[in-house]
């Protein structure tokens, strides 16, 4: 009997070690997205901001430094809300360098500038949408199942995504200093559902939020939900967090 108890005691540390190894290395993030209503179809962006303030829509940090070779981390936060017609995003950024070389959506590569991004899977399939905007609100909107299988929307679609930046809309070369800027965005829900009117109420969707600047003097790749890839790769839906849209 004593011998059996001794063997059991020896096995306990091994069992605990196996359980620890089976635990996920990355904890998934989750946000409950508040629903807000407006008296008009396309509320002015200043009204969107004020409504988010009055509803105490919380900010969340984009502070996950997933790759050691890119240690620079600007201060970035965002908040998200929605109405029956649009998803509203607001990013607030403080960083050392800003750049906005791209001034029109067509042909732009906003990730090379000072850029914020929003990726989301709106349905049960593997299709995800990516919205990437530089610090003056110019950028790309695309969808597909993989990084290299993207369909990029043209101006007829991107023009429906409303955005306003505190840096204005004029392009500029790289600037160095201590810059604080914000951008507010309104994405029509129907753009995520092939033009169909869909309700987000009660849905759980996978998404992630990013900040980058591929051609800034201090490259950086930050995310809201942590990413477990070896090299920087925002096109990693397996690491998206969860958005729970309030009813």
Rosetta blueprint (number, residue, H / E / L):
1 X L
2 X H
3 X H
4 X H
5 X H
6 X H
7 X H
8 X H
9 X H
10 X H
11 X H
12 X H
13 X H
14 X H
15 X H
16 X H
17 X H
18 X H
19 X H
20 X H
21 X H
22 X H
23 X L
24 X L
25 X L
26 X L
27 X L
28 X L
29 X L
30 X E
31 X E
32 X E
33 X E
34 X E
35 X E
36 X L
37 X L
38 X L
39 X L
40 X L
41 X L
42 X L
43 X L
44 X L
45 X H
46 X H
47 X H
48 X H
49 X H
50 X H
51 X H
52 X H
53 X H
54 X H
55 X L
56 X L
57 X L
58 X L
59 X L
60 X E
61 X E
62 X L
63 X L
64 X E
65 X E
66 X L
67 X L
68 X L
69 X L
70 X L
71 X L
72 X L
73 X L
74 X L
75 X E
76 X E
77 X E
78 X E
79 X E
80 X E
81 X E
82 X E
83 X L
84 X L
85 X L
86 X E
87 X E
88 X E
89 X E
90 X E
91 X E
92 X E
93 X E
94 X E
95 X E
96 X E
97 X E
98 X E
99 X E
100 X E
101 X L
102 X L
103 X L
104 X L
105 X L
106 X L
107 X L
108 X L
109 X L
110 X H
111 X H
112 X H
113 X L
114 X L
115 X E
116 X E
117 X E
118 X E
119 X E
120 X E
121 X E
122 X L
123 X L
124 X L
125 X L
126 X L
127 X L
128 X E
129 X E
130 X E
131 X E
132 X E
133 X E
134 X E
135 X L
136 X L
137 X L
138 X L
139 X E
140 X E
141 X E
142 X E
143 X E
144 X E
145 X E
146 X E
147 X L
148 X L
149 X E
150 X E
151 X E
152 X E
153 X L
154 X L
155 X H
156 X H
157 X H
158 X H
159 X L
160 X L
161 X L
162 X E
163 X E
164 X E
165 X E
166 X L
167 X L
168 X L
169 X L
170 X L
171 X L
172 X E
173 X E
174 X E
175 X E
176 X E
177 X E
178 X E
179 X E
180 X E
181 X E
182 X E
183 X E
184 X E
185 X E
186 X E
187 X E
188 X E
189 X H
190 X H
191 X H
192 X H
193 X H
194 X L
195 X L
196 X L
197 X L
198 X L
199 X L
200 X L
201 X L
202 X L
203 X L
204 X E
205 X E
206 X E
207 X E
208 X E
209 X E
210 X E
211 X E
212 X E
213 X L
214 X L
215 X L
216 X L
217 X L
218 X L
219 X L
220 X L
221 X E
222 X E
223 X E
224 X L
225 X L
226 X L
227 X L
228 X L
229 X L
230 X L
231 X L
232 X L
233 X L
234 X L
235 X L
236 X L
237 X H
238 X H
239 X H
240 X L
241 X E
242 X E
243 X E
244 X E
245 X E
246 X L
247 X L
